[in-house]
Amino acid sequence: MSETNRTPTLAMAACLLATLALIGCSSSVVREPSRGGRPAAPAQRPSVAKPGATVVVQRGEGLYRIAANNGIQMADLAAWNGLSPPYNLYPGQRLKLYPPGRGGSSSAGSSSAGSGGSRPSAPAPAPAAPIDSGIRWRWPADGPLLGRYVANEPTKQGIDIGGAPGTPVRAAADGVVVYSGTGLVGYGELIIVKHNEQWLSAYGHNRKRLVNEGQLVKSGQQIAEMGRSGAARDQLHFEVRYNAKPVDPLLYLPAK
């Protein structure tokens, strides 16, 4: 995707959904009695963590709605899952309903080396992008590399591959199509493939989508035709995401 034409991101769509969910939803706040005739500011209820519990994101759900449905403040839910504004979510993504270190697998009374009252060691944080994904990736299209991934840069969350209009766009690995549409602003005709519980790949700016949501696809299967929907030129914008967080696709694609 060109640097000047892809300011909106997948995350923006999820943020919009979360904002819309605010309308008509006030179950997560209580109001204190007013003082001096002026309405009091709403007081937020503390989050109720659910150790060991998770929830799977459904299509159209935003972070606010999921948080409200589970009695958790949106900021807490985001922090527990390592999400930052604008809180991009994908269908099929699994969110923890508890903070790190409270997965429910260890007993509060456990001790080590027979020493009573000693605290269990905190679990090591999960890596943001494991070196081994366990997936055999392949290039999603033939063509020159136009743009590279840049960490923490919202407009460069993947790579851009050039090509002629109609160039085949292929699944980078086996998976199931969890999104096929045009509802995410800035990505044009977009397809998202879920490979397992942690890994997704996204294919944007297509001229034509050839697969539907829920369809199983095989590695190398054509899923779209390259185009310029939402872009200044014909190209494929390709992203690889681990637990919804973008990683550099070039770390996983075979060397050319």
Protein Blocks (a to p, Z undefined) as FASTA:
>chain_A
ZZklmmbafklmmmmmmmmmmgopaklbccdddeehiacddddddddddehiacdddehi
afklmmmmnopafklmmmmnopacehiadehiacdfbdehilopacfkbceehighiacd
ddddddfbdfbloiacddfbgcddfbdcdehiaklmbccddddehiacddfbdcddfbdc
jkbghklpaddddfblmbccddehiabdcbdehiacdehiafbdcdfehiabdcdddddd
eehiacdfklmmccZZ
